[in-house]
Amino acid sequence: MRSLRDARLLIGLALIAIVVAAGLGAGLLTDYDPLEQIADANLLGPGRAHWLGTDHLNRDVASRVLHGIRVDLLIVFTAVPLGALIGALIGLAASVNVAADVLAQRVFDLILAFPALIFAIALTAITGPGAHAVFLVIVAAEIPIFGRQIRTAILRIREQSYVEAAEVIGAGTWWTLRKHILPNAVEPLAVQLSLSLSVAVFIDSAMSFIGIGIRPPQPSLGSIIAESISNMDANPAFAIGPLVVVAGLTLGFLLIAQALGRAGRIE
């Protein structure tokens, strides 16, 4: 069991590391600008000059995918931790005040009542499409998840005998939270963070795919997949390239979450 858990963790980390390295090294891995329209290169198939061929506007698909990774990961790696931090702080504050807890739970219920894409469409109608809309949707989607996650952990750990003993001898609420409850709540939050990163990749790609996220000509994985739909007969790699990257990111984060969760259950 331990070897399987370690294998999942290593595979997950390797997948994420490969994609991140590819995005960071986009300028070194390709000779083409993602917006450059290359003469006489309309919907070419994969080859030495163009690994994933070219698109309907004569742009190098590999260059657009690699630069799209940068944009998407920047949003995911900033929006998810920010949403987690805000949600955790709200959950902490609500756990020490009954009125605040009731208010927070009702707000969380309201946000969770809407599927992420429906919420994204509503928000985009107000703010307009773009990277900012993707960022806000991911942050808003993560706040109630992490708020409830840490609230549940606090309520569970608060019933432990060592916490009750600390309160009996006069330990204050915030001291107990800081010294006893928060250290024991970190593990489930780490698992949730990995799961949320995988979901954020899906949200980011889906919003760009349906045209309410990152808009062309700026490259993003979702918009590249959307542009490839009507041109797959001429260049299947146009769609396969970004799909493999999205699948690799999602699978990598899920494997990490599974490994961390299984480690917690074993321990």
Solvent accessible surface area in square Angstrom, and as a share of the most:
residue,aa,sasa,rsa
1,M,140,0.62
2,R,161,0.59
3,S,86,0.55
4,L,83,0.41
5,R,21,0.08
6,D,54,0.28
7,A,41,0.31
8,R,54,0.20
9,L,55,0.27
10,L,121,0.60
11,I,92,0.47
12,G,0,0.00
13,L,89,0.44
14,A,48,0.37
15,L,46,0.23
16,I,18,0.09
17,A,59,0.46
18,I,115,0.58
19,V,14,0.08
20,V,40,0.23
21,A,62,0.48
22,A,21,0.17
23,G,1,0.01
24,L,132,0.66
25,G,14,0.14
26,A,0,0.00
27,G,49,0.47
28,L,165,0.82
29,L,77,0.38
30,T,18,0.11
31,D,141,0.73
32,Y,55,0.21
33,D,77,0.40
34,P,15,0.09
35,L,91,0.45
36,E,74,0.33
37,Q,121,0.54
38,I,29,0.15
39,A,86,0.67
40,D,140,0.73
41,A,2,0.02
42,N,81,0.42
43,L,38,0.19
44,L,73,0.36
45,G,40,0.38
46,P,80,0.50
47,G,41,0.39
48,R,239,0.87
49,A,67,0.52
50,H,16,0.07
51,W,136,0.48
52,L,42,0.21
53,G,0,0.00
54,T,0,0.00
55,D,0,0.00
56,H,64,0.29
57,L,76,0.38
58,N,30,0.16
59,R,9,0.03
60,D,3,0.01
61,V,1,0.00
62,A,5,0.04
63,S,0,0.00
64,R,2,0.01
65,V,5,0.03
66,L,17,0.09
67,H,35,0.16
68,G,0,0.00
69,I,2,0.01
70,R,101,0.37
71,V,30,0.17
72,D,5,0.03
73,L,13,0.07
74,L,123,0.61
75,I,12,0.06
76,V,1,0.01
77,F,78,0.33
78,T,62,0.36
79,A,0,0.00
80,V,0,0.00
81,P,57,0.36
82,L,70,0.35
83,G,0,0.00
84,A,14,0.11
85,L,103,0.51
86,I,58,0.29
87,G,0,0.00
88,A,16,0.12
89,L,102,0.51
90,I,62,0.31
91,G,0,0.00
92,L,22,0.11
93,A,51,0.40
94,A,3,0.03
95,S,15,0.09
96,V,59,0.34
97,N,78,0.40
98,V,123,0.71
99,A,77,0.60
100,A,37,0.29
101,D,24,0.12
102,V,79,0.45
103,L,121,0.60
104,A,10,0.08
105,Q,14,0.06
106,R,133,0.48
107,V,66,0.38
108,F,3,0.01
109,D,54,0.28
110,L,115,0.57
111,I,39,0.20
112,L,80,0.40
113,A,74,0.57
114,F,101,0.42
115,P,86,0.54
116,A,34,0.26
117,L,52,0.26
118,I,90,0.46
119,F,51,0.21
120,A,0,0.00
121,I,87,0.44
122,A,56,0.44
123,L,32,0.16
124,T,11,0.06
125,A,90,0.69
126,I,146,0.74
127,T,55,0.32
128,G,23,0.22
129,P,55,0.35
130,G,12,0.12
131,A,41,0.31
132,H,86,0.39
133,A,0,0.00
134,V,0,0.00
135,F,59,0.25
136,L,77,0.38
137,V,0,0.00
138,I,0,0.00
139,V,13,0.08
140,A,20,0.15
141,A,19,0.15
142,E,2,0.01
143,I,27,0.14
144,P,0,0.00
145,I,59,0.30
146,F,5,0.02
147,G,0,0.00
148,R,78,0.28
149,Q,50,0.22
150,I,3,0.01
151,R,64,0.23
152,T,79,0.46
153,A,2,0.01
154,I,0,0.00
155,L,76,0.38
156,R,122,0.44
157,I,8,0.04
158,R,64,0.24
159,E,120,0.54
160,Q,78,0.35
161,S,85,0.55
162,Y,92,0.35
163,V,0,0.00
164,E,82,0.37
165,A,54,0.42
166,A,7,0.06
167,E,82,0.37
168,V,125,0.72
169,I,148,0.75
170,G,63,0.60
171,A,26,0.20
172,G,41,0.39
173,T,75,0.44
174,W,145,0.51
175,W,106,0.37
176,T,3,0.02
177,L,3,0.01
178,R,134,0.49
179,K,107,0.45
180,H,46,0.21
181,I,2,0.01
182,L,54,0.27
183,P,75,0.47
184,N,73,0.38
185,A,0,0.00
186,V,89,0.51
187,E,81,0.37
188,P,35,0.22
189,L,32,0.16
190,A,39,0.31
191,V,29,0.16
192,Q,30,0.13
193,L,62,0.31
194,S,10,0.06
195,L,63,0.31
196,S,2,0.01
197,L,18,0.09
198,S,4,0.03
199,V,73,0.42
200,A,0,0.00
201,V,5,0.03
202,F,113,0.47
203,I,3,0.01
204,D,2,0.01
205,S,10,0.07
206,A,15,0.12
207,M,0,0.00
208,S,4,0.03
209,F,87,0.36
210,I,85,0.43
211,G,30,0.28
212,I,27,0.14
213,G,0,0.00
214,I,1,0.01
215,R,119,0.43
216,P,63,0.40
217,P,81,0.51
218,Q,82,0.37
219,P,11,0.07
220,S,0,0.00
221,L,1,0.01
222,G,1,0.01
223,S,2,0.01
224,I,0,0.00
225,I,18,0.09
226,A,35,0.27
227,E,32,0.14
228,S,0,0.00
229,I,96,0.49
230,S,95,0.61
231,N,19,0.10
232,M,81,0.36
233,D,134,0.69
234,A,52,0.40
235,N,0,0.00
236,P,67,0.42
237,A,12,0.09
238,F,2,0.01
239,A,1,0.01
240,I,92,0.47
241,G,8,0.08
242,P,0,0.00
243,L,87,0.43
244,V,95,0.55
245,V,23,0.13
246,V,25,0.14
247,A,60,0.47
248,G,13,0.12
249,L,1,0.01
250,T,37,0.22
251,L,91,0.45
252,G,0,0.00
253,F,7,0.03
254,L,65,0.32
255,L,26,0.13
256,I,19,0.10
257,A,3,0.03
258,Q,89,0.40
259,A,2,0.01
260,L,57,0.29
261,G,14,0.13
262,R,52,0.19
263,A,20,0.16
264,G,22,0.21
265,R,171,0.62
266,I,90,0.46
267,E,162,0.73
